[in-house]
Amino acid sequence: MLKKISLLLFALLLLGALAVGLAWQAMHKQMLQPLPIQEEITFDVRSGLAFNQLLQQLDAKDWLQQRDLVRVYARLHPEITAIRAGEYRVQPGESLLDLLERLNRGDVIPHFFTLIEGHNFRQIRAALAADERLQQQLTGLSEADIMTRLGRPDQPAEGLFLADTYQFTRGMSDLDLLRRALLAQEQFLEAQWQARAPELPYANPYEALIMASIIEKETGVPEERAEIAGVFVRRLRLGMRLQTDPTVIYGMGESYQGRIRRADLERPTPWNTYTIAGLPPTPIAMVGREAIVAALNPLAGNTLYFVAKGDGTHHFSRTLSEHNAAVRRYQLNRRSDYRSSPGGG
């Protein structure tokens, strides 16, 4: 009898081991066989998705043969259950394990959004709102509401976001993208402020940012930024008005229709540097790193004026008489293919 029991137990253990082996084999087959797709597709994992919810999603696509075997694998390898939200490419020939490992690493499809130098905050909001890859959280918010949510209450938004290209994943919010640009701006501006040239006529980094925004609008030629900064810095030191057209245009707001008249130059606004002394109260555009560097490292010299030549560059003058001659040459007798840099000087 004892011998029969032993043989029975042995048989049961053998069958159990065989069953475990078959289950193990089936589990690995489930994890390693190619997914049933014929072409590259994208797969979205929303923020906060639990692993079991992910399995339901995969099951609905017929990518799982036996969901319970995947759960067993996950219990044996719990690290695989830490999935990251985003958008993923899935290629033919990839296995379920390949996909889960990439979800665990966060190998998402990268997306890019560019804050363009010289654009104002209204234009940036419009660009963000038009981007369907971003989660829209700014809709219906005022500028003051947005700045409060960014932790900068009572601060104007204009100019506070670094013009640059930002990588993000689908589903990131427009507010979070602005937050990244805000922090990037603050960090870069502070570092450049600490390394600034001596005896600049700025009371604080914000005034340097205002100057950088004017430089950004005045020229698209990199080699001219420091020279234009030098003109404006010398004007500030001498108590001369900046008299820069982009500040007039900004003060005109949506009434600007592509042309500045003499009456516009004479009409006071908080930003019109033909009617106010010193810098305007806020930046007039978003700026890139180069404009900030130029504002804090102006080119030494004695020029006080500049005028667009019509080929995208400017003519710089030391005296008013020289400047007036340049105006007659380049502005009153414009070339047929005349083009100005962003803004006039």
C-alpha positions in Angstrom: 0.0 0.0 0.0 2.8 2.4 0.9 4.5 1.7 -2.3 1.3 2.4 -4.3 0.9 5.7 -2.5 4.5 6.7 -3.2 4.0 5.9 -6.9 0.8 7.9 -6.9 2.5 10.9 -5.3 5.4 10.6 -7.7 2.9 10.5 -10.6 1.1 13.6 -9.3 4.3 15.5 -8.8 5.4 14.5 -12.3 2.1 15.7 -13.7 2.4 18.9 -11.7 5.9 19.5 -12.9 4.8 18.8 -16.4 1.9 21.2 -16.0 4.1 23.9 -14.6 6.6 23.4 -17.4 3.8 23.6 -20.0 2.5 26.8 -18.4 5.9 28.3 -18.2 6.4 27.5 -21.9 3.0 29.0 -22.8 3.8 32.1 -20.7 7.1 32.7 -22.5 5.5 32.0 -25.9 2.8 34.6 -25.0 5.5 37.1 -24.0 8.0 36.5 -26.9 5.9 35.8 -30.0 5.4 38.8 -32.4 2.4 40.9 -31.9 -0.3 40.4 -34.6 0.4 43.7 -36.6 1.4 44.1 -40.2 2.6 47.7 -40.2 3.9 50.3 -37.7 1.2 51.7 -35.5 1.1 54.2 -32.5 0.0 53.1 -29.1 -1.1 55.6 -26.5 -0.8 55.1 -22.8 -2.7 57.7 -20.9 -1.5 59.2 -17.6 -2.5 57.2 -14.6 -3.2 54.0 -16.5 -2.9 51.0 -14.2 -1.2 47.8 -15.4 -4.4 45.8 -15.3 -6.1 48.5 -17.4 -3.3 48.3 -19.8 -3.8 44.5 -20.2 -7.5 45.2 -20.9 -6.5 47.6 -23.6 -4.1 45.1 -25.1 -6.7 42.3 -24.9 -9.2 44.5 -26.7 -6.7 44.7 -29.6 -6.3 40.9 -29.6 -2.7 41.2 -28.6 -3.1 38.8 -25.7 -3.9 35.1 -26.0 -4.0 34.4 -22.3 -4.2 37.5 -20.1 -3.7 35.4 -16.9 -0.3 34.2 -18.1 0.8 37.8 -18.5 -0.4 38.5 -15.0 1.7 35.6 -13.7 4.7 36.9 -15.6 4.1 40.4 -14.0 4.0 38.8 -10.5 7.3 37.2 -11.2 8.7 40.4 -12.7 6.9 43.2 -10.9 9.2 45.9 -12.3 7.5 45.5 -15.7 4.3 46.9 -14.3 5.8 50.4 -13.8 4.6 51.8 -17.1 5.0 55.4 -18.3 2.4 57.5 -20.1 3.0 58.6 -23.6 2.8 57.7 -27.3 4.7 54.7 -28.5 5.6 53.3 -31.9 4.9 49.6 -32.3 6.7 47.8 -35.1 5.9 44.5 -36.9 7.9 41.7 -35.3 7.9 43.2 -31.8 6.8 41.0 -29.0 4.6 41.8 -26.0 7.7 41.7 -23.8 9.4 44.2 -26.2 6.4 46.6 -25.8 6.2 46.2 -22.0 9.9 46.9 -21.6 9.7 50.0 -23.7 6.6 51.2 -21.7 8.7 50.6 -18.6 11.6 52.6 -19.9 9.4 55.4 -21.3 10.7 55.2 -24.9 8.0 57.5 -26.1 7.7 59.2 -29.5 9.3 62.6 -29.1 7.3 65.7 -30.1 8.6 69.3 -30.5 7.1 72.7 -30.0 8.9 75.9 -30.8 8.4 79.3 -29.1 9.4 81.6 -31.8 11.7 84.6 -31.2 9.9 87.8 -31.5 6.4 86.4 -31.0 4.2 88.0 -28.4 2.3 86.1 -25.7 -1.0 86.4 -27.6 0.6 84.6 -30.6 2.1 82.0 -28.4 -1.3 81.2 -26.8 -2.8 80.9 -30.3 0.0 78.4 -31.3 -0.5 76.3 -28.2 -4.2 76.2 -28.6 -3.8 75.0 -32.2 -1.6 72.1 -31.2 -3.7 69.0 -30.8 -0.8 67.0 -29.3 -1.0 69.1 -26.1 -3.6 68.8 -23.4 -5.4 72.1 -23.4 -5.5 73.7 -19.9 -5.2 77.4 -20.9 -8.6 77.6 -22.6 -10.7 80.3 -21.0 -8.0 81.5 -18.6 -6.9 85.1 -18.5 -3.3 86.1 -18.6 -3.5 86.8 -14.9 -5.0 83.3 -14.2 -2.2 81.7 -16.2 0.6 83.5 -14.3 -1.1 82.6 -11.0 -1.1 78.9 -11.9 2.6 79.2 -12.9 3.4 80.6 -9.5 4.1 84.2 -10.7 0.9 86.1 -9.7 0.7 89.8 -10.6 3.5 89.4 -13.1 2.9 90.3 -16.8 3.4 87.2 -19.1 5.0 89.0 -22.0 8.6 88.1 -22.5 8.9 85.6 -19.6 9.1 82.4 -21.7 12.4 81.5 -23.4 12.0 81.3 -27.2 13.4 77.8 -27.9 12.3 74.4 -29.2 11.0 72.1 -26.4 10.7 68.3 -26.6 7.5 66.8 -25.0 5.3 63.8 -25.1 1.8 63.7 -26.4 -0.6 64.5 -23.7 1.6 67.0 -21.9 -0.4 70.1 -21.0 0.1 73.5 -22.6 0.5 74.9 -19.0 3.4 72.5 -18.3 5.1 73.5 -21.5 4.9 77.1 -20.5 6.2 76.3 -17.1 9.3 74.7 -18.6 9.9 77.8 -20.8 9.4 80.1 -17.8 12.0 78.2 -15.7 14.4 78.0 -18.7 14.1 81.8 -19.1 14.6 82.5 -15.4 17.7 80.3 -15.1 19.4 81.6 -18.3 18.7 85.2 -17.5 20.0 84.9 -14.0 23.2 83.2 -15.2 23.8 85.9 -17.8 23.0 88.6 -15.3 25.7 87.4 -13.0 28.2 87.4 -16.0 27.1 90.8 -17.4 29.3 93.6 -18.6 30.0 96.3 -16.0 28.1 99.5 -15.5 25.0 98.7 -17.5 22.0 101.0 -17.2 19.7 98.3 -15.9 18.3 98.2 -12.4 17.6 94.5 -12.5 17.5 91.4 -14.8 13.9 92.3 -15.8 15.1 95.6 -17.4 17.7 93.6 -19.2 15.0 91.3 -20.5 13.0 94.3 -21.7 16.0 95.5 -23.6 16.6 92.0 -25.1 13.0 92.0 -26.4 13.6 95.2 -28.2 16.8 93.9 -29.7 14.9 90.7 -30.8 12.4 92.8 -32.7 14.9 95.1 -34.2 17.1 92.7 -36.1 17.2 89.1 -37.3 20.9 89.4 -38.1 22.9 87.7 -35.3 26.0 89.9 -35.9 24.0 93.1 -35.3 22.5 92.3 -31.9 25.4 93.5 -29.8 25.8 96.6 -31.9 22.1 97.5 -31.6 22.4 96.8 -27.8 25.3 99.2 -27.8 23.3 102.0 -29.5 20.4 101.6 -27.0 22.6 101.4 -23.9 24.4 104.6 -25.0 21.1 106.3 -25.5 20.0 105.4 -22.0 23.2 106.6 -20.5 22.8 110.0 -22.3 19.2 110.4 -21.4 18.1 110.1 -25.0 14.8 108.4 -25.9 15.2 105.0 -27.5 12.8 105.9 -30.4 12.4 102.3 -31.6 9.5 101.4 -33.8 8.8 97.9 -32.4 7.7 99.5 -29.1 5.3 101.7 -31.0 3.8 98.7 -32.8 3.5 96.8 -29.5 1.7 99.7 -27.9 -0.7 99.9 -30.9 -1.8 96.3 -30.2 -4.3 94.8 -32.7 -4.8 98.2 -34.4 -1.5 97.9 -36.1 -2.1 97.1 -39.8 1.5 96.9 -41.0 2.3 100.6 -41.2 3.3 103.2 -38.7 2.2 106.8 -39.4 3.6 109.9 -37.9 0.5 110.2 -35.7 1.3 106.7 -34.3 4.8 107.9 -33.3 3.3 110.8 -31.5 0.5 109.0 -29.8 1.5 108.1 -26.2 1.3 104.6 -24.9 3.1 103.0 -22.0 5.5 101.3 -24.6 6.0 104.1 -27.1 9.7 105.0 -26.7 9.2 108.1 -28.9 7.0 109.6 -26.1 8.5 108.0 -23.0 11.9 108.2 -21.5 13.9 105.0 -20.7 12.6 101.5 -21.2 9.0 100.5 -21.6 7.3 98.8 -18.6 7.4 95.2 -19.9 9.1 93.2 -22.7 7.5 93.5 -26.1 8.2 89.9 -27.3 9.6 86.5 -26.4 13.4 86.4 -26.8 16.0 83.8 -27.5 19.3 83.4 -25.7 21.3 85.4 -28.1 19.2 88.6 -27.5 19.7 88.2 -23.8 23.4 87.8 -24.2 23.5 90.9 -26.4 21.5 93.1 -24.0 24.0 92.2 -21.2 27.1 92.5 -23.4 26.6 95.5 -25.7 29.2 96.3 -28.2 31.4 99.3 -27.2 31.5 102.2 -29.6 30.0 105.7 -30.3 27.1 105.0 -32.6 23.7 106.4 -31.5 21.5 105.8 -34.6 20.7 103.1 -37.1 18.4 102.6 -40.1 17.3 99.6 -42.1 19.3 99.4 -45.4 16.7 97.3 -47.1 18.7 94.1 -47.4 17.9 92.9 -43.8 20.9 94.7 -42.2 21.2 98.2 -40.8 23.4 101.3 -41.2 24.8 102.6 -38.0 25.6 106.3 -37.5 27.5 108.4 -34.8 25.8 111.7 -35.5 22.3 112.9 -36.4 23.4 114.5 -39.6 25.0 111.2 -40.7 21.9 109.3 -39.7 19.7 111.7 -41.7 21.8 111.1 -44.7 21.5 107.4 -44.3 17.7 107.8 -44.0 17.6 109.7 -47.3 19.8 107.0 -48.9 18.0 103.9 -47.6 14.5 105.0 -46.7 13.5 107.8 -49.0 15.0 106.2 -52.1 14.2 102.6 -51.3 15.5 99.8 -53.5 12.9 97.8 -55.5 13.6 94.7 -53.5 13.6 96.5 -50.1 13.1 94.4 -47.1 13.6 95.3 -43.5 14.6 93.2 -40.5 11.9 92.5 -38.0 10.9 96.0 -37.0 12.6 99.3 -37.9 15.3 101.4 -36.2 
